[in-house]
């Protein structure tokens, strides 16, 4: 690779914000050098294979050692800094491990089920047969039982014949699974052969274990897992998707609609129907509820598009704008608690009771409008798109986009020192291989500079990732990928004080199944997320324990077949950093621009886009105008149209059932209207090009 | 503007030239396959010209007269279907295209009606309200001998997708009428049927039928059995409609279907049905007092009720109530004052 000696801009970190900045600046013809100290893209929102993910925890001890040496280095740097006068080197505060994981996590938070638990949830083929034979023998002889396990099984058989049938089915299923696994093994082996990497080949052949669910098995299937460190929810109508569509990123990211959004309401998982068709179909709502819900949704959308003709209604809504949204729902639309909670938790996606109490009607209406237009875009039952193969498709896509326009990317490398001139202005950096690279501007996430006090921890994110053997909703295939909102503690006796202290207690449970391409067949990833105040001392374990106990099983003794069994789970804590609003100019060297890393709320990366615009405007003052295009397509002709249609058709294939040639360009107006909602990026693209 | 005009003029010129060629061929009686090609070509520019489609039919008639054999016929009609589908894409609401489709489908040997049904269903996902397609679909369904139940389920599915769909409601109404008619005829025919069946059995023994005919007969019998078991449940239908009314009282197609459904109710329970419906509508008007179609339907219901009531006092009560509503409607919706006045005039016996 060519050695890089200078750049217009050096960007650090490959989360969504820095890669957006990178893509924008490259397109605006700046020479960008982009660095990340990690071997993969995405920073705090990486999507990792199982091995990569596991190593984050496994290498913990190593990292702390590294940190210590780092600190020593820093001290040395500081000394050097004081010595040098004209060519001042600024102290290197960039930590090779910017703390996306809190130091406080312990080994114990990373747990595996004991071997017998594994055996419980997946029987190897041979044992299965033996057990069947033994069962038969017993039925004939009805004599002493030899093993405890068999005793249990027999009792069950006697108790309930139905269960027996179910077991048989289970066994059959598991046999099928086994077969599938075998096929996968073969396929994988073939792939490796193609690669002709002998080492890997030998390793993998050795590794494929008989018992599914063991650590070895997980490692063997490593690359079939897409584990997101930070799940983000992208609305189908959002600026980020517009950027994706207009800047040709559809080559890199495929989307699917989230199967369902559900609320844990009165002990049951329930989805709120929101489209006209869904409301019409559902039997879970009373007629009166249907009327008020429809009225509410139509009013919110029509108000947002200035289409309300009835002036009485318009005046009424206007009188509510500054008042609490919760009163608007219960008083004007006469919502009962069920509808009220559904609207707040699943549509507005309130973070807790605090937000419910304070949200103003005007903001509530905005949220509802965003939800409804996003949902109508693809005529699905949810408004949220999930990127197949993980959320890091976004930063990776923008990185490639930046690279196409000339950006240079260096992974595994970081900044050792900033080089400053006498006026405290950045001249360049010294990278991890001790090379000097000239650049007047360095753009960095704010938390890299923790010791300068520029960033503030805004919130903590409690996270738990489970890998399970079946879906939470085994009977509903389209709930393979599902978001479940769990408003608060089920039995609130323990946490009453806790709740007061930290009102934002909503737990988001995201299930990703094989349809999302995030897991191997028959295996599911469960993301548990909860935002707490920065001072809260709640641990993920405390927060999620009751959810895990209630809806999953960890121990063999739990005989409940319905519950998914946990194969692997781990807890960790992430922090959300925010830039201090007021920065004294002397505190930072000139040319060092800090940005907020992504804000993992359901804002569809809007805060990242805003950060991008702010940073880009600092560098390119000509972009100050409101409707400037931050992502111009200069090399648009590079892409062949064939490629475009291919990627789009992937998204669209859901809607196409027969191969009939129909000339789209000459449809009648009415028809266009009809189809418009079904069309997606394609229409959008045409529209923008026109 | 000029460049666009120039382009258009060129297109027109091109079309006219081709038209003259085609018409000349027809005049000369050139019904060759070459002519077919040129007609099909010009139809792709503008498929909404009856003369061209007529010419195509003539060509096929001549072609069939040469008795080219089944395989060749199948082939030529297969090509025709592909061509028609292209034309549908250009002008999905041209009458001639759909007439033509039916004409060729009927003539095609070993026609694959199931595929045709799939095509219709697909086109109805693109435009749920294309009544040409709904019409043609009914024809296809009659060929396939689908049971009433299957058809009802299909319309339910379509209405659930979007109930602002006159065509779907209309399709539903045809099912209701078929059901009613068959029920009425049932008693009369039952005696005849037994005789017929005996005759048929005799016939079966006498004549060996081709497989195709057998299949057809089997289908018909299956349909018969299914349809006899099928009962259209008016109560459920009213609930279905009521559901739609509550979801969107502004949608007139549902109100019109409700009015039609009332008119179809059997005489025995009609008054009771009207009374419960009045209750439902009044409940809804309690939440949505400004619903135009709700109020108008209430007037309709009151009129129907008055027809069923003998007591003059009650009749005049109903009349006064209806008049009040009409006045209210005129205030609510002054742009349609004349419409309401006309409605009142055309119901002079009542209002």
Interface residues (C-beta under 8 A of the other chain):
Chain A: X276 X277 X279 X280 X281 X287 X288 X290 X291 X292 X294 X310 X655 X657 X658 X660 X661 X662 X663 X664 X666 X667 X668 X670 X671 X674 X675
Chain B: X82 X85 X86 X88 X89 X90 X91 X92 X93 X118 X119 X122 X125 X126 X127 X128 X129 X130 X160 X161 X162 X163 X242 X243 X244 X246 X247 X248 X249 X284 X287 X288 X290
